[in-house]
Amino acid sequence: MVAGLDTDQLGTFTGEVKRPADQLETARRKARWAIDHTGARYGLSSEGSFGPHPQIPFVPVGLEVAVFIDSQERVEVVERLWCTETNFAHLTLSDLSLPDTFLDRAGFPSHALIVSPSCAQGPFCKGIQDRDGLRVAIATSIDTHDTAFVQTDMRAHLNPTRQRCLRQLAERLAARLLTYCPLCAARGWGVVDHQIGVPCEWCGSETELIAADVFGCARHDCTHEETKRRQEQASPASCPRCNP
């Protein structure tokens, strides 16, 4: 974070400030904001989002997005990482009996917690990393609002598990920045899209598996793309027709 820039204006995990745009556009705005604020040539930002897995609803997952902008070369590199290794969790209490199983799952106290009356209602007591402070925050919320909503603090500086995911994302972004477009030689060549629909080897129906990766240039005025297939056929186990 650049000194003097309050990125909470672009949204908070607790929801008291709503994102003005989707996850990718919010990350773009952060990077551009840093460039505008400092006059630097480069801008770098990340934005995280957490919730249930899109295919396995009872499994929590995080999506991390990183954006690198070169304002001089008009290059924008976007890298994404799905993180199934996450401590993202929450529960609502009406008394002080916070189960140890939740604390263990949340990684407390090395990972901080947040307490509030509900998931979207403050006041929010953030960054809690000691049991005494946690008990006081829960008791205060119950005394004044009857319930206490306890959730993991997903801000990176208080969440070592998320830090590991961000490290992986940074390494992937660095690799992209060392890869150059075969046509114009701009940095940031990499996967920009996917083609879905690997045919089932039994019935030929299209599955939801990725059939090919689309590689593209990161420079604004270069439209060069190349497609590389991943696989020609899919196992019937992945076919909604053969294995409904």
Beta strands, then each sheet from edge to edge (+ up, - down):
strand 1: 42-52
strand 2: 60-70
strand 3: 75-83
strand 4: 90-93
strand 5: 113-116
strand 6: 125-128
strand 7: 148-152
strand 8: 190-196
strand 9: 210-216
strand 10: 225-229
sheet 1: 1+ 2- 3+
sheet 2: 4+ 7- 5+ 6-
sheet 3: 8+ 9- 10+
end
